Amino acid sequence: MKELNQLPMPGPDALAHSNAMLQRLRDEIEAAGGWISFARYMELALYTPGLGYYSGGSRKFGEDGDFITAPEISPLFGQALAVQVAQIMRLSARHVIEVGAGTGALAADLLLALEASDRLPDHYDVLELSGELRQRQAQTLQARAPHLLERVRWLDALPGTFEGCVIANEVLDVMPVHCLAWRDGVCMERGVSLEADQPAWAERPLETHLQAAAQTLPVAGQVSEYVSEICLTSRAWIGEWARSLQRGALLLIDYGYPAAEYYLPTRSSGTLQCYYRHRAHTEFFIWPGLNDITAFVDFSATAEAAFDAGLDVLGYTNQTSFLINCGVLQLLEGRGRSDSAEYLRAARALQRLVGPHEMGELFKVMALGREIGEPLLGFARGDRTHAL
């Protein structure tokens, strides 16, 4: 609990909210016979209506939230991304769906950039389940691009069929994961039980569907004790989009690794982490409903799920290469003289997006698609598909 002492204490209202979430978790664990998978715990803690982290009313994004995403760092991110989105729309249909649109900043940046290049989509749909975030997204668009708001629609579910471009920025990392533990070659599932009425780790043998998935991971024999994760939810999600997508591409932007790096012997404690007030920690069972819970993305598994579902892997690279391929440096040059205050602010923000020790290498971009007849611009140089 050393990390707990380094975190700011929530206020009374936040603690009351978390205690209600905690009781919901206790009820679930008891109803399930005293044990639930970590995937189920993560799903409840993040998405329980009215109580989960992404379903409650607390502010998540930005300086006064728990973390900052690329669109909040600089509009250059969305402006560069618009170049790739425009190409995909030209090769498919003038339709965009953004999954989990956060504050709405990326939607505003994309729409304004596409308008400037005369490539606006006929519709910009947002697949967002949080009512509080929908409201914030609408407010952002009303403030920054009110004349384009009529093109934006909010969806409750994936469309039956779709042609165009799908954007998922930091979506895969918050999909529930199963936790696995290898001890002397034997793999167990790490789930959650109750100790003194509080959630706690508890292990049990793998169920059949997890056994099959775990056997494909490059872990066995590396070290005597090893903990990691597997995300079955993302594989199913890719399959759902594959059934919907008739022509077009999905752009997946997130932090993660190919399997050969994800399951390195040195990464023996896994990739799970929580975010609370811009502090990363691994106290997964404190203050449920107030912490974001994330896991790095296994992009090899994502590519395999796409292949199994009949989609093509159109490209995979780091965020630095993708943004540079999409002309972000030229966009920076358009900010004025290199010694102007505006240019210097933009350059500092861009460094956070492309710096190898910041987001540039940690974040990856993957494109999955169907019936795309030419190479995508964002992967023209530095494509790492061979590493998957």
N, C-alpha and C positions, 0 to 999 in steps of 0.2 A: 504493500500500500504506500510505498515511498512516493510514487508519482502523485497520489492523491493530495499529499501535503503541498505540492507545487501548483495545484489548480486553484483558481479563484472560487470561492464558495458561492453557490447559487443563492438568490434571494428567496424570501418566504413563499412567494407565489410560484416560482419555478420549482422549489422543493415540493410543494403541494401537488403540482402537476406530475412531477417524477414519482411521488409516492402513489398516485393513482395509477400510473403506468406499471409500477412495481407490483401493485395488487393484481392488476390484470395478468401479469406474468406468473405470479404465484398461482392464480386460479388455473391458468393454462397448464402449468407443470403438474399440479395436483390432479387435474382432470385427465391428464395423459398417463397417470400412474407413477408420477415422481420424476420423470425425465423427458426432456424434449431435445431435439437436435439444435445445434447452434444456428443452423439455417432458419429454423422456426423462431428461435429467440431473436435473431437479427430482424426477421420480417416483422415481428410484433413490435420490437423496440423502435423501428424506423417508420412503420406504416399503419399501425393501429389507428383507425379513424378517431380524430380528436385528441389522441394521446401520443402517438408515435412522433419521432423526431421530425419527419417530413410532413406529418399531418396536423401537427399542433401549430400554435400561433407565434412561436419564438422566431426571431430573425436569424437566419442561417448564413447568408452570404454577405460579404463585404467587411469593412473594417470593424463594424459594430456587431458582427456575427461570429461565426466559428471558423470560417475559412474564406479564402478568396479564389475565385476561378478566373481563367484567362480573360473572359470578356470584361470582368471588373477591373483588370489590370490595365488594359488598353483597348481602344476601339480598333487598333491596327489588327488585332486578332480576327475580328469579324470581317474587316475590310479585305484582308487577305483570303480568308475562307470563302468570301463571296466569289472570288475568281474561280475556285473549284466548283462551287455550287452552280454557277452560271454555266459552266461546261457540261455538268451532268444534266441540267435542265435542257440544254440545247440538244443533247443526245437522247433525251427521254420525253419529259413533259414539264411544263412551267408550273410546277407544284412542289412545295417544300413542306416537310413535316419535321418539326423539332421536338425531340423527346426530352422531357424534363427541362424546361426552359429557364429554370432558376429565377433570376430577377427580371428577365425580359431584356437584359442588356444586349445579349447576342442577337436576338430577334430584331431589335432596333438597329443595331449596327449593320446587320446583313441586309435588311430591307432598304436602308438608306444608301448603302453601297451599290446594291443591285439597281436601285432607281437611278443613281448617278450614271451607271453604264447602260441604261435603257434595257435592263434585263429582269425587270420585276416579275416574280411569279404571279400567276392568276390567283393563287391562294397560298397563304402561309399558315399552316395548321400547327397547333401546339398540343401535344399529347401530355397532359399534366393532370395528375389525380388530386393534387393538393389544392383545396379551395383558397387557402390563404395565399399560396404562390400564384394562382391564377389572377387573383386580385392585384397582387404586386406587379405581375407582368403587364396587365392591362394599364396600370398607372404609369409604368415606365414608357410604354408605347404611346400613351396619350400625351405624355410630357415631351417625348423626343421625336415622335413621328406620327402626330395625330392624323395627318392626311392619308396615312397608309393603314390606319387601324381597321378600316373596313375590309381589308384583305385578310385579316387575321381571324381564325376560328379556333376554338378550343374543343378538343376531342376527348371522349371518355374511354375509347378503346381503339385498337388498331383497325384501320379500314379493311373491308373485305378484299378489295383489290386496290393497287396503288401503282402509279407511274410518276417518277420524279426523283427527288433527292431527300433522303432522311438524314438528319443530323442528331447525333447522340454525344454530347459533350459531358464527360464525367457522369455517365449513367451506369455503365457496366460495373464500376467499382462499388456501387451501393446495392448491388443485387445480392441477396442472401447466399452465403457460402456454408458448405459443410466443412467442419474442422476434423482433420485426421491426425493421428499420432502413431508413428512407427516406433516400436521398442523391440530391439533385437530381432528385426525382421517381421514382427507381427504387427499388423495394422488394426487400430481401433478407431472408433468414432468418438470424438470429444463432444459431448453435449452438455446440457445444463440441468442440474437438479437443485434441491434446496438444502442448505445447511444453516441451522439456526434461523430459519425462515427467510434466508437470503439466497439469491442465485449463486451457484458455484459450479465449477467444472466437474464433470463426471463422465467416465468412459464406458463404452459397451462395444461388443463385437459389431462389425459392419453388417448392414443389411445387404441383400444380394445385389441390388442395383448399384450400391456404392462399392462393393467388392470389385465388380467389373470395371468401374471407372478408375478405381485406385490402382488396379493392375497395369494400367496404361501409363502411369506416371513414372518418370525417371528418378525414383527415390530409393528403391530397395537396395540395401547393402551399402549405402553411402556412409551412414553413421549409426551408432547403436540407438540413439534417440533422435527423433526428427518430428517436427510438427509443421503442418501446412494446411492448405485449403483447396477445395475444389468447388467450382460454381456450376452446378447443374442448371440453375435458373437461367443463366446467360445462354446456355446451349439451347434450351427450350425457346427462349426469346428470339434467337436467331432463326430457329425453325418457323416460328410464327411469322416473322417478316418475310421469310422465303416463300411462304404460302401466299402472302399478300402481294409481294413485289412482282409486277409483270415486266417492267422495264425501268431501269434506273439504278441507283446505288445508295448504299448506307455509308455514311462517314462516321466512324467510331473514333473518338478522341478521349484518351484516358491514360493514366499511369499504369505501367505494367511491363512485362517481359515476355519473350518467347519461352517455351517450356525449359529449354536447356539452361536458361538463366534463372527462371522462377524457382527451380528446384535444385539450386546449387547446394552443396554440402554446408557452405558457410551460412546459408539462409535457413538454419535449422529451427528457428522459432516462428517461421511463417511470416506473412505479410499483413496480417490483421492489425488495424489500429483504430483508435477513436480520435475525434477532434472536438475540442471544447475551448471556446474563446481563444482560438488561434494557437492552441497547444495540443500537440499530438501525445497520446498516452495509450496504455494497454490495460487500463482498469475497466474491462468491458462491462462489469456488472454494477458499477456505481451510477447513480442518477440516470436510469433508463428514461428515454424520452427527451433528454437534454443533450445527449452526445450523438454526433454523427459516428457511424461505424462503417468502415470501408475495408476492402481487400484489394490488393493489386490484381490486375487483369492478366490471365494467362492467354496471350494472344495466339499461341499455337492451338490451344483448345478452341478458341473462337474461330480460327481458320478451318479447323477440322469440322466444327459444327456447320459452318457455311458450306463446305464441300459436301458433307453428308446431305444437306438440305437442297443441293442443286444450285448454289450460288457460286460465282467466281470471286476469287481473291484478286482484286484489281490493283492493290498496292498496299505496302506496309513500310512505314519509315518513322523516324523520330520527328518531333514537333519542329525542331530547327529546320530540317531539310524541307519539310512540307511547307512551312510559312515562307521560306526563301524561294522555293519553287513557285509559290503563288504571288511573288512580287512584293513581299513585305518591306524589303529594303528600299525599293522604289517608292513605296507608299510613305516611308519615313522621310525620304528626300523631299517629298511634296509638302512637308511640314514647315518649310521656310529655310532661312539661313541656318547653317550648322552651329552658329553661336547664339541663336535666338533662344529665349527662355522656353518657348513652345517646343522647339526642336529638341532641346536638351531633356525636357520632361518626357517627351515621346521616346527618346533614345534610351533613357533609363528604364522606362516601362518595357520597351522591347527587349532589353537585356534580360529581364526576368522571364520573358516568354521563350527566348532562344538560347540563353546561356547554358552551357553544358552542365554546370553545377546547380542550375536552377530548374526550370521546367523543360528546357530544350531537349535534353536527353532522356529524362525520366518519363516524359509524356510521349506517347506514340499515336500515330494516326493510321487507321486501317480502313480501306474501302472494299466493300463487298457489293457485288451487283449482278445484274442480268441484262444481256443484250446491250452492252456498252461497246460501241464499235471502234473506239480509238483509245490510246493510252491517256491516262488522267494526268493533268498538269502537275498536281501536287506531288507526284512520285517520279517526275522526270529524272531527277538525280537523287542518289542516296537510297534507292528502294532496297529494302531488306527482306523481301518476301522469301528469299532463299534461306534466311535464318530461322524461319518458322518450322 
